Amino acid sequence: MFNKCLLAFEVLILLQGFATAVNYRFEIENEEIMTPCQNQPSNVKDITEFFDMSEIQTKDAGGKIIVSGNLTSKFNFQLTDRIQGTGKVYRYERREWVPSLFSMSVQDVCSVLYDERQHWYRFWTQHVLNVKDIKSKCVLNGTKIIHEQFEVDLNVDLPLVTPAGQHKLVIVIEVVDEFGKVREPTLCFEILGELIRKFK
């Protein structure tokens, strides 16, 4: 009952507050950034099943995560396939994870992976050095994504006031073949952290 009332309150704020964006910083909890999703079926795997992480380095530098190195794809992916993804934000409230109002769905990740208008471009793919060499391959098995050193900057403008505190972003990625069948396994990972409102 409490969660339903809180959700209704958030909807009311959303309807009233679209005119003014509110700035937040998301401080990542885990130095490695991505953590495995919890309580998943056996066909859902974490990021290490999809990328060779041995050449990537992450370091916590006083609340900021510094990233450098390379990722090599291990995806079960063909160039005739399509990658679809969803992202959902949850808030930790009264000892449980509660869905927030924020979510997104992308039907063809490869077509927009390096699109400057996408959220992840600012946070990640603008720092890929070999885009011209790998853009057409997307995550074809063996593709190496080479990064410059960068700081993960998760400052975001939200169209409403949202409760600060512990949140997580849950990302699910599926490979869909040319016949519309989802290839196994499915990728799922979480990014946990603290949402902090910034006051100018």
HUWO-V714809 format. One record per backbone hydrogen bond with DSSP energy under -0.5 kcal/mol. NH is the residue of the N-H (numbers start at 1). CO is the residue of the C=O. E is the energy in kcal/mol with one decimal. If there is no record, write none. Layout:
BEGIN
nh: [NH NH]
co: [CO CO]
e: [E E]
END
This chain:
BEGIN
nh: [5 6 7 8 9 10 11 12 13 14 15 16 17 20 22 24 25 26 27 27 28 29 30 33 34 35 37 44 45 45 49 50 51 52 53 56 57 59 61 61 66 66 67 68 69 70 71 72 73 74 75 77 81 82 84 84 85 86 87 88 89 90 91 92 93 93 96 98 98 100 103 104 106 109 111 112 112 113 113 115 118 121 122 122 123 124 125 126 127 128 129 130 133 134 135 137 138 140 141 142 143 145 145 146 147 147 148 150 152 153 154 156 156 158 158 162 165 167 168 169 170 170 171 171 172 173 174 175 176 176 177 180 183 185 186 187 188 189 190 191 192 193 194 195 196 196 198]
co: [1 2 3 4 5 6 7 8 9 10 11 12 13 17 158 156 196 154 25 194 26 192 192 30 32 190 188 41 43 186 46 47 47 72 51 53 68 66 59 64 59 64 150 57 147 55 145 52 143 50 50 75 78 176 82 174 106 172 104 170 102 168 98 166 91 96 93 91 96 89 101 87 85 83 108 108 109 109 110 112 115 118 118 119 119 120 120 121 124 125 146 146 130 130 131 134 134 137 77 73 140 71 143 144 69 145 127 67 65 151 152 24 154 22 156 160 195 193 90 191 88 168 169 189 86 187 84 183 82 174 181 177 175 43 43 173 45 171 35 169 190 167 27 165 25 194 23]
e: [-2.1 -2.4 -2.4 -2.2 -2.1 -2.2 -2.3 -2.0 -2.2 -2.6 -2.3 -1.6 -2.0 -1.0 -3.7 -3.0 -2.9 -2.4 -0.7 -2.7 -0.7 -3.1 -0.6 -2.3 -2.6 -2.7 -0.8 -1.8 -0.5 -3.0 -1.8 -1.5 -1.8 -3.2 -0.8 -1.4 -3.3 -2.0 -0.6 -4.2 -3.1 -0.6 -3.2 -2.2 -0.6 -1.8 -2.1 -1.3 -2.9 -3.5 -0.5 -1.5 -2.1 -3.0 -0.5 -2.6 -2.7 -2.2 -2.6 -2.1 -2.3 -2.9 -3.0 -2.7 -0.7 -3.1 -0.8 -3.3 -0.6 -2.6 -0.5 -2.3 -3.1 -3.2 -0.6 -0.6 -1.4 -0.8 -0.5 -1.6 -1.8 -0.9 -0.9 -0.5 -1.3 -2.8 -1.2 -2.2 -2.3 -1.4 -3.2 -0.7 -0.6 -1.4 -2.6 -1.2 -1.3 -1.9 -0.6 -2.5 -2.5 -3.7 -0.5 -0.7 -1.7 -0.5 -2.4 -2.6 -2.8 -0.7 -0.8 -2.5 -0.6 -3.2 -0.6 -0.5 -2.2 -2.7 -2.3 -2.2 -3.0 -0.5 -0.6 -2.9 -2.3 -2.7 -2.9 -0.6 -3.8 -0.5 -3.0 -2.2 -3.4 -0.6 -2.6 -2.5 -2.3 -2.0 -3.2 -2.1 -0.5 -2.3 -2.5 -3.3 -3.0 -0.6 -2.6]
END
